[in-house]
């Protein structure tokens, strides 16, 4: 492995750095984007029970906001629960924009790594081929085995770049899809809460959903 890195030249260094960064992002996003952490189940049911029993106070709303991204979105609406449905939705949408930015953190970086590492590999290959043909120009073809070995070394960076780019691209698409699903779920939960608090959805239906 170290021999391949050495033969690939200095271009291998940024490719290795990108691979470490991509792995760190994949592990971090995989841990952070767990559904139970982002959108805990039955949170709207719990809020309705607090409201029904008269326990929906500032302290509980603050705890709700700190508990999860979905709780942060719902808490924004609860702070304006005495206002109209439209005001609640506006506050929820504003909080939702901040939450989405947090969910998408590092995904642009991961996408950039997936896009740039093949180019780094190609750049290293081109530099290697230029070096090979320069040697041919100055000293002739010489030993064909040496020429074939030089070409093989030049292609190492391309292989390295693709090795980093392919899993990075797959992970980026996967996490982007997961974020979209989580955002859709949070939107549905927020709308459900607004309708319950404003009496536009049957509370019995909410209880049935909790079962």
Backbone as JSON, one array per atom type, in Angstrom:
{
  "sequence": "XXXXXXXXXXXXXXXXXXXXXXXXXXXXXXXXXXXXXXXXXXXXXXXXXXXXXXXXXXXXXXXXXXXXXXXXXXXXXXXXXXXXXXXXXXXXXXXXXXXXXXXXXXXXXXXXXXXXXXXXXXXXXXXXXXXXXXXXXXXXXXXXXXXXXXXXXXXXXXXXXXXXXXXXXXXXXXXXXXXXXXXXXXXXXXXXXXXXXXXXXXXXXXXXXXX",
  "N": [[0.83, -1.21, 0.0], [1.85, 1.3, 0.91], [3.86, 1.48, -0.92], [2.47, 1.8, -3.32], [1.32, 4.31, -2.86], [3.61, 5.87, -2.74], [4.58, 5.53, -5.34], [2.59, 6.78, -6.76], [3.05, 9.47, -6.51], [3.09, 13.03, -5.58], [0.46, 13.81, -5.92], [-1.1, 11.94, -4.75], [-1.29, 12.65, -2.11], [-3.29, 14.84, -1.62], [-5.48, 13.29, -2.44], [-5.57, 11.24, -0.54], [-6.06, 12.79, 1.74], [-8.62, 13.73, 1.1], [-9.97, 11.29, 1.15], [-9.88, 10.61, 3.85], [-11.33, 12.75, 4.93], [-13.82, 12.31, 3.7], [-14.55, 9.83, 4.79], [-14.8, 10.54, 7.49], [-16.95, 12.34, 7.36], [-18.99, 10.65, 6.42], [-19.28, 8.83, 8.54], [-19.99, 10.61, 10.62], [-22.38, 11.82, 9.65], [-23.93, 9.56, 9.32], [-24.35, 8.83, 11.96], [-25.57, 11.14, 13.0], [-27.91, 11.53, 11.52], [-29.83, 9.73, 12.31], [-33.1, 8.45, 12.46], [-34.61, 8.32, 14.86], [-33.3, 10.15, 16.42], [-33.63, 12.55, 15.02], [-36.38, 12.8, 14.4], [-38.34, 12.0, 16.69], [-40.7, 9.48, 17.54], [-44.23, 9.84, 18.16], [-44.15, 12.39, 19.21], [-45.84, 14.57, 18.73], [-48.18, 13.58, 19.8], [-47.46, 13.54, 22.51], [-47.22, 16.29, 22.95], [-49.86, 17.11, 22.57], [-51.06, 15.81, 24.73], [-49.84, 17.17, 26.84], [-50.9, 19.72, 26.37], [-53.62, 19.18, 26.74], [-53.72, 18.49, 29.42], [-52.96, 20.83, 30.58], [-50.27, 21.31, 31.03], [-48.51, 22.41, 29.28], [-46.09, 24.36, 29.28], [-43.6, 27.02, 29.4], [-41.19, 25.88, 30.22], [-41.42, 23.17, 29.43], [-41.65, 23.5, 26.69], [-39.14, 24.58, 26.12], [-37.52, 22.4, 26.8], [-38.44, 20.65, 24.88], [-37.56, 21.93, 22.55], [-34.82, 21.63, 22.81], [-34.52, 18.93, 22.61], [-34.64, 17.58, 20.09], [-34.29, 17.94, 16.46], [-36.87, 17.94, 15.25], [-38.38, 18.59, 17.52], [-37.41, 21.17, 17.87], [-38.53, 22.49, 15.68], [-41.29, 22.14, 16.17], [-41.5, 23.44, 18.63], [-41.12, 26.08, 17.9], [-43.51, 26.65, 16.64], [-45.26, 26.25, 18.8], [-44.64, 28.33, 20.5], [-46.07, 30.33, 19.39], [-48.69, 29.59, 19.63], [-50.99, 30.81, 20.5], [-51.66, 32.49, 18.55], [-52.85, 32.94, 15.14], [-53.45, 30.25, 12.78], [-51.91, 30.66, 10.49], [-49.81, 32.27, 11.41], [-48.53, 30.51, 13.14], [-47.68, 28.57, 11.28], [-45.88, 30.07, 9.76], [-43.85, 30.62, 11.62], [-43.0, 28.02, 12.13], [-42.05, 27.28, 9.6], [-39.9, 29.02, 9.34], [-38.21, 28.16, 11.42], [-37.85, 25.61, 10.45], [-36.27, 25.96, 8.17], [-33.76, 26.56, 9.25], [-33.25, 24.16, 10.55], [-33.1, 22.36, 8.39], [-30.77, 23.24, 7.14], [-28.94, 22.47, 9.07], [-29.28, 19.68, 8.99], [-28.26, 19.15, 6.48], [-25.61, 19.63, 6.76], [-22.2, 19.43, 5.92], [-22.77, 17.86, 3.69], [-22.5, 19.08, 1.2], [-19.75, 19.31, 1.12], [-19.05, 16.6, 1.02], [-20.17, 15.91, -1.45], [-18.59, 17.52, -3.09], [-16.09, 16.32, -2.73], [-16.6, 13.86, -3.94], [-16.81, 14.73, -6.55], [-14.37, 15.98, -7.18], [-12.18, 14.29, -6.65], [-11.85, 12.28, -8.73], [-10.91, 13.96, -10.74], [-8.53, 14.84, -9.63], [-7.16, 12.42, -9.64], [-7.01, 11.97, -12.42], [-5.46, 14.14, -13.13], [-3.03, 13.51, -11.88], [-2.4, 11.24, -13.39], [-2.07, 12.33, -15.94], [0.15, 13.98, -15.49], [2.01, 11.96, -14.94], [2.08, 10.61, -17.41], [3.09, 12.62, -19.06], [5.63, 12.84, -18.01], [6.63, 10.31, -18.67], [6.61, 10.34, -21.52], [8.33, 12.41, -21.94], [10.73, 11.29, -21.08], [10.92, 9.31, -23.03], [11.32, 10.89, -25.29], [13.8, 12.0, -24.78], [15.56, 9.82, -24.31], [14.75, 7.68, -25.82], [12.74, 4.7, -26.57], [13.72, 2.43, -25.27], [13.71, -0.07, -22.81], [10.82, -1.95, -23.15], [9.41, -3.04, -20.99], [10.01, -1.4, -18.87], [8.77, 0.93, -19.76], [6.09, 0.11, -19.78], [5.78, -0.31, -17.06], [6.05, 2.29, -16.13], [3.76, 3.5, -17.21], [1.81, 2.08, -15.83], [2.29, 2.98, -13.22], [1.58, 5.63, -13.57], [-1.16, 5.44, -13.81], [-2.05, 4.86, -11.3], [-2.94, 6.97, -9.69], [-5.36, 7.65, -10.87], [-6.91, 5.37, -10.34], [-6.9, 5.54, -7.54], [-8.26, 7.97, -7.15], [-10.82, 7.35, -8.18], [-11.52, 5.32, -6.42], [-11.96, 6.68, -4.09], [-13.94, 8.48, -4.9], [-16.24, 7.05, -5.79], [-17.56, 5.62, -3.54], [-18.01, 7.93, -2.04], [-19.78, 9.42, -3.62], [-21.99, 7.69, -3.67], [-22.66, 7.66, -0.93], [-23.26, 10.38, -0.58], [-25.57, 10.71, -2.2], [-27.26, 8.95, -0.85], [-27.47, 10.08, 1.77], [-28.56, 12.56, 1.11], [-31.04, 11.84, 0.13], [-32.08, 10.73, 2.46], [-32.2, 12.97, 4.13], [-34.17, 14.43, 2.75], [-36.37, 12.74, 3.18], [-36.59, 12.88, 5.97], [-37.15, 15.6, 6.33], [-39.63, 15.75, 5.03], [-41.14, 14.14, 6.77], [-41.01, 15.68, 9.13], [-42.38, 17.96, 8.3], [-44.96, 16.93, 7.96], [-45.55, 16.16, 10.6], [-45.46, 18.64, 11.9], [-47.58, 20.0, 10.64], [-49.66, 18.37, 11.46], [-49.62, 18.9, 14.22], [-50.34, 21.63, 14.28], [-52.94, 21.51, 13.23], [-54.22, 19.96, 15.18], [-54.02, 21.56, 17.51], [-55.52, 23.72, 16.72], [-57.96, 22.64, 16.43], [-58.62, 21.43, 14.02], [-58.28, 18.85, 13.39], [-59.36, 15.65, 14.33], [-59.07, 14.75, 17.69], [-59.34, 12.17, 18.58], [-58.51, 10.72, 16.4], [-55.81, 11.23, 16.46], [-55.1, 9.92, 18.79], [-55.58, 7.3, 17.99], [-53.57, 7.02, 16.1], [-51.38, 6.95, 17.73], [-51.46, 4.47, 18.83]],
  "CA": [[0.0, 0.0, 0.0], [2.72, 2.47, 0.96], [4.59, 1.52, -2.18], [1.57, 2.39, -4.32], [1.22, 5.74, -2.56], [4.88, 6.5, -3.14], [4.68, 5.53, -6.79], [1.6, 7.7, -7.32], [3.55, 10.84, -6.48], [2.54, 13.98, -4.62], [-0.99, 13.96, -6.12], [-1.76, 11.01, -3.85], [-1.51, 13.27, -0.8], [-4.64, 15.4, -1.5], [-6.49, 12.23, -2.56], [-5.65, 10.6, 0.77], [-6.74, 13.74, 2.63], [-10.04, 13.69, 0.74], [-10.55, 10.03, 1.59], [-10.06, 10.7, 5.31], [-12.44, 13.67, 5.17], [-15.06, 11.66, 3.28], [-14.89, 8.81, 5.79], [-15.25, 11.22, 8.7], [-18.29, 12.89, 7.1], [-19.94, 9.54, 6.31], [-19.52, 8.32, 9.9], [-20.69, 11.64, 11.39], [-23.76, 11.97, 9.16], [-24.65, 8.32, 9.62], [-24.74, 8.89, 13.37], [-26.41, 12.31, 13.28], [-29.17, 11.5, 10.79], [-30.7, 8.64, 12.74], [-34.49, 8.91, 12.49], [-35.07, 8.5, 16.23], [-32.69, 11.37, 16.93], [-34.14, 13.71, 14.29], [-37.84, 12.88, 14.45], [-38.84, 10.99, 17.62], [-42.1, 9.1, 17.33], [-45.27, 10.22, 19.13], [-43.86, 13.68, 19.84], [-47.05, 15.38, 18.64], [-49.1, 13.03, 20.79], [-47.02, 14.02, 23.81], [-47.56, 17.71, 23.04], [-51.3, 17.21, 22.76], [-51.36, 15.41, 26.11], [-49.46, 18.3, 27.7], [-51.88, 20.8, 26.19], [-54.89, 18.73, 27.29], [-53.64, 18.5, 30.88], [-52.56, 22.15, 31.04], [-48.86, 21.3, 31.41], [-47.69, 22.9, 28.18], [-45.55, 25.64, 29.72], [-42.35, 27.45, 28.77], [-40.13, 24.92, 30.53], [-41.57, 21.99, 28.58], [-41.34, 23.9, 25.31], [-37.69, 24.71, 26.04], [-36.99, 21.03, 26.76], [-38.81, 20.11, 23.57], [-36.68, 22.54, 21.55], [-33.46, 21.09, 22.96], [-34.52, 17.47, 22.51], [-34.46, 17.03, 18.74], [-34.62, 18.91, 15.41], [-38.32, 18.03, 15.14], [-38.82, 19.36, 18.66], [-37.08, 22.57, 17.62], [-39.53, 23.01, 14.74], [-42.59, 22.19, 16.85], [-41.43, 24.46, 19.68], [-41.3, 27.39, 17.27], [-44.95, 26.83, 16.46], [-45.93, 26.32, 20.1], [-44.44, 29.67, 21.07], [-47.08, 31.21, 18.77], [-49.93, 28.82, 19.57], [-52.14, 31.67, 20.77], [-51.93, 33.27, 17.34], [-53.59, 32.23, 14.1], [-52.81, 29.1, 12.13], [-50.92, 31.16, 9.54], [-48.64, 32.72, 12.16], [-47.85, 29.31, 13.59], [-47.01, 27.95, 10.14], [-44.74, 30.9, 9.38], [-42.77, 30.4, 12.59], [-42.52, 26.66, 11.91], [-41.27, 27.27, 8.37], [-38.64, 29.71, 9.59], [-37.38, 27.23, 12.19], [-37.54, 24.47, 9.58], [-35.16, 26.3, 7.28], [-32.53, 26.4, 10.01], [-33.07, 22.73, 10.8], [-32.67, 21.73, 7.15], [-29.35, 23.57, 6.96], [-28.19, 21.63, 10.0], [-29.32, 18.31, 8.5], [-27.45, 19.06, 5.27], [-24.24, 20.02, 7.06], [-21.12, 18.62, 5.36], [-23.13, 17.11, 2.49], [-21.88, 19.74, 0.05], [-18.33, 18.92, 1.12], [-18.98, 15.21, 0.55], [-20.42, 15.95, -2.89], [-17.41, 18.1, -3.74], [-15.05, 15.28, -2.74], [-16.97, 12.88, -4.98], [-16.62, 15.32, -7.87], [-13.03, 16.46, -7.46], [-11.13, 13.27, -6.56], [-11.49, 11.7, -10.05], [-10.1, 14.93, -11.48], [-7.18, 14.77, -9.06], [-6.53, 11.21, -10.17], [-6.69, 12.19, -13.83], [-4.35, 15.1, -13.17], [-1.81, 12.75, -11.59], [-2.11, 10.38, -14.53], [-1.55, 13.17, -17.03], [1.52, 14.35, -15.14], [2.84, 10.78, -15.11], [2.25, 10.34, -18.84], [3.99, 13.65, -19.59], [6.98, 12.47, -17.59], [7.03, 9.14, -19.44], [6.9, 10.72, -22.9], [9.55, 13.23, -21.91], [11.86, 10.35, -21.04], [11.02, 8.67, -24.35], [11.88, 11.87, -26.22], [15.21, 12.26, -24.48], [16.41, 8.63, -24.31], [14.19, 6.62, -26.64], [11.82, 3.77, -25.94], [14.5, 1.59, -24.35], [13.09, -1.33, -22.39], [9.36, -1.84, -23.13], [8.9, -3.39, -19.66], [10.12, -0.18, -18.06], [7.73, 1.84, -20.24], [4.8, -0.4, -19.28], [5.74, -0.05, -15.62], [5.82, 3.71, -15.93], [2.34, 3.77, -17.48], [1.06, 1.52, -14.7], [2.43, 3.9, -12.1], [0.83, 6.85, -13.87], [-2.59, 5.17, -13.66], [-2.35, 4.63, -9.89], [-3.71, 8.1, -9.15], [-6.74, 7.55, -11.38], [-7.57, 4.34, -9.55], [-7.09, 6.07, -6.19], [-9.32, 8.97, -7.19], [-12.11, 6.67, -8.35], [-11.78, 4.56, -5.21], [-12.53, 7.63, -3.12], [-15.11, 9.17, -5.44], [-17.44, 6.2, -5.95], [-18.33, 5.53, -2.28], [-18.43, 9.28, -1.61], [-20.97, 9.77, -4.39], [-23.09, 6.86, -3.18], [-23.03, 8.15, 0.39], [-23.89, 11.7, -0.74], [-26.93, 10.5, -2.68], [-28.03, 8.29, 0.21], [-27.76, 11.03, 2.84], [-29.45, 13.59, 0.6], [-32.37, 11.23, 0.12], [-32.51, 10.57, 3.85], [-32.58, 14.3, 4.6], [-35.46, 14.75, 2.14], [-37.41, 11.96, 3.87], [-36.75, 13.42, 7.32], [-37.82, 16.9, 6.21], [-41.03, 15.47, 4.73], [-41.76, 13.66, 8.0], [-41.17, 16.8, 10.05], [-43.45, 18.81, 7.79], [-46.23, 16.28, 8.26], [-45.77, 16.23, 12.05], [-45.75, 20.03, 12.25], [-48.93, 20.29, 10.17], [-50.55, 17.64, 12.35], [-49.71, 19.62, 15.49], [-51.11, 22.85, 14.07], [-54.35, 21.16, 13.06], [-54.75, 19.5, 16.47], [-54.15, 22.67, 18.45], [-56.55, 24.62, 16.23], [-59.21, 21.91, 16.34], [-58.95, 21.06, 12.64], [-58.12, 17.41, 13.26], [-59.98, 14.98, 15.46], [-58.11, 14.27, 18.68], [-59.44, 10.72, 18.63], [-57.68, 10.19, 15.32], [-54.44, 11.3, 16.92], [-54.91, 8.85, 19.76], [-55.5, 6.06, 17.23], [-52.27, 6.97, 15.46], [-50.39, 6.67, 18.74], [-51.56, 3.06, 19.22]],
  "C": [[0.87, 1.26, 0.0], [3.53, 2.62, -0.32], [3.75, 2.15, -3.28], [1.43, 3.89, -4.11], [2.48, 6.46, -3.0], [4.99, 6.6, -4.65], [3.7, 6.5, -7.43], [2.02, 9.15, -7.3], [2.79, 11.73, -5.51], [1.03, 14.14, -4.76], [-1.76, 13.02, -5.19], [-2.07, 11.65, -2.5], [-2.88, 13.93, -0.69], [-5.74, 14.34, -1.65], [-6.67, 11.51, -1.23], [-6.37, 11.5, 1.77], [-8.24, 13.74, 2.37], [-10.7, 12.4, 1.22], [-10.8, 10.04, 3.09], [-11.25, 11.6, 5.64], [-13.77, 13.03, 4.81], [-15.5, 10.61, 4.3], [-15.42, 9.45, 7.07], [-16.67, 11.76, 8.53], [-19.32, 11.77, 7.07], [-20.28, 9.0, 7.7], [-20.35, 9.33, 10.7], [-22.14, 11.79, 10.96], [-24.57, 10.71, 9.42], [-25.14, 8.29, 11.06], [-25.76, 9.99, 13.62], [-27.78, 12.22, 12.65], [-30.02, 10.28, 11.13], [-32.12, 9.18, 12.94], [-34.96, 9.19, 13.91], [-34.48, 9.76, 16.85], [-33.3, 12.61, 16.3], [-35.64, 13.89, 14.52], [-38.4, 11.8, 15.36], [-40.32, 10.71, 17.39], [-42.97, 9.6, 18.48], [-45.0, 11.55, 19.83], [-45.09, 14.59, 19.82], [-48.1, 14.88, 19.63], [-48.77, 13.51, 22.19], [-47.39, 15.5, 24.01], [-49.05, 17.89, 23.28], [-51.71, 16.83, 24.17], [-50.97, 16.5, 27.09], [-50.49, 19.42, 27.62], [-53.21, 20.43, 26.85], [-54.89, 18.81, 28.82], [-53.21, 19.85, 31.45], [-51.11, 22.25, 31.46], [-47.94, 21.83, 30.31], [-47.19, 24.3, 28.53], [-44.21, 25.91, 29.03], [-41.23, 26.44, 29.01], [-40.21, 23.68, 29.64], [-41.27, 22.32, 27.12], [-39.84, 24.04, 25.12], [-37.02, 23.34, 25.97], [-37.28, 20.37, 25.42], [-37.87, 20.63, 22.5], [-35.27, 21.93, 21.61], [-33.38, 19.59, 22.69], [-34.21, 16.91, 21.15], [-34.74, 18.13, 17.72], [-36.13, 19.05, 15.21], [-38.88, 18.83, 16.31], [-38.53, 20.84, 18.5], [-38.11, 23.22, 16.7], [-40.89, 23.17, 15.43], [-42.61, 23.27, 17.94], [-41.63, 25.86, 19.11], [-42.78, 27.68, 17.04], [-45.68, 26.98, 17.78], [-45.76, 27.68, 20.76], [-45.45, 30.66, 20.51], [-48.45, 30.53, 18.7], [-51.16, 29.66, 19.85], [-52.52, 32.52, 19.57], [-52.66, 32.39, 16.32], [-52.77, 31.08, 13.53], [-51.7, 29.56, 11.19], [-49.65, 31.62, 10.25], [-47.83, 31.53, 12.66], [-47.07, 28.66, 12.45], [-45.78, 28.75, 9.72], [-43.56, 30.68, 10.33], [-42.17, 29.01, 12.44], [-41.64, 26.6, 10.66], [-39.92, 27.94, 8.56], [-37.69, 28.81, 10.38], [-36.96, 26.04, 11.32], [-36.38, 24.74, 8.64], [-33.82, 26.14, 7.99], [-32.23, 24.93, 10.27], [-32.56, 22.01, 9.55], [-31.2, 22.01, 6.88], [-28.48, 22.72, 7.86], [-28.17, 20.18, 9.52], [-28.41, 18.12, 7.29], [-25.99, 19.43, 5.5], [-23.26, 18.97, 6.54], [-21.49, 17.87, 4.08], [-22.57, 17.75, 1.23], [-20.41, 19.38, -0.05], [-18.17, 17.5, 0.59], [-19.21, 15.14, -0.96], [-19.24, 16.51, -3.66], [-16.27, 17.1, -3.81], [-15.33, 14.26, -3.83], [-16.7, 13.42, -6.38], [-15.16, 15.6, -8.19], [-11.97, 15.36, -7.43], [-10.85, 12.55, -7.88], [-10.64, 12.66, -10.88], [-8.68, 14.98, -10.96], [-6.44, 13.55, -9.61], [-6.13, 11.35, -11.62], [-5.51, 13.14, -13.99], [-3.03, 14.38, -12.9], [-1.42, 11.85, -12.73], [-1.51, 11.17, -15.69], [-0.12, 13.59, -16.74], [2.47, 13.17, -15.34], [3.1, 10.48, -16.58], [3.18, 11.36, -19.49], [5.43, 13.3, -19.26], [7.5, 11.29, -18.41], [7.43, 9.52, -20.86], [8.1, 11.65, -22.99], [10.78, 12.35, -21.87], [12.05, 9.65, -22.37], [11.68, 9.62, -25.34], [13.38, 12.04, -26.02], [16.1, 11.02, -24.62], [15.85, 7.47, -25.13], [13.31, 5.67, -25.84], [12.55, 2.89, -24.93], [13.79, 0.28, -24.07], [11.57, -1.18, -22.35], [8.77, -2.17, -21.76], [8.95, -2.18, -18.75], [9.04, 0.82, -18.45], [6.36, 1.41, -19.72], [4.67, -0.14, -17.78], [5.47, 1.41, -15.32], [4.37, 4.1, -16.17], [1.47, 3.26, -16.34], [1.11, 2.44, -13.5], [1.61, 5.17, -12.32], [-0.67, 6.67, -13.63], [-3.0, 4.96, -12.2], [-3.23, 5.74, -9.33], [-5.16, 8.08, -9.63], [-7.53, 6.51, -10.58], [-7.86, 4.85, -8.15], [-8.22, 7.09, -6.15], [-10.69, 8.35, -7.32], [-12.5, 5.88, -7.1], [-12.38, 5.44, -4.12], [-13.86, 8.19, -3.61], [-16.36, 8.32, -5.45], [-18.2, 6.05, -4.63], [-18.79, 6.89, -1.78], [-19.7, 9.71, -2.32], [-22.18, 8.98, -3.91], [-23.59, 7.36, -1.83], [-23.73, 9.5, 0.3], [-25.33, 11.56, -1.2], [-27.82, 9.9, -1.58], [-28.43, 9.28, 1.3], [-28.7, 12.15, 2.38], [-30.88, 13.09, 0.55], [-32.92, 11.09, 1.53], [-32.94, 11.91, 4.43], [-33.95, 14.69, 4.04], [-36.6, 14.01, 2.85], [-37.67, 12.51, 5.27], [-37.48, 14.76, 7.3], [-39.3, 16.71, 5.92], [-41.78, 15.01, 5.98], [-42.0, 14.8, 8.98], [-42.27, 17.75, 9.61], [-44.82, 18.23, 8.13], [-46.55, 16.37, 9.75], [-46.13, 17.64, 12.49], [-47.17, 20.41, 11.84], [-49.96, 19.6, 11.06], [-50.73, 18.39, 13.68], [-50.55, 20.88, 15.36], [-52.6, 22.55, 13.98], [-54.98, 20.69, 14.37], [-54.99, 20.67, 17.41], [-55.23, 23.65, 18.03], [-57.87, 23.9, 15.98], [-59.61, 21.5, 14.96], [-58.71, 19.58, 12.38], [-58.69, 16.77, 14.52], [-58.92, 14.46, 16.42], [-58.18, 12.76, 18.81], [-58.57, 10.07, 17.56], [-56.21, 10.2, 15.73], [-54.16, 10.19, 17.92], [-54.79, 7.5, 19.05], [-54.14, 5.9, 16.57], [-51.19, 6.58, 16.46], [-50.38, 5.19, 19.14], [-50.72, 2.19, 18.29]]
}
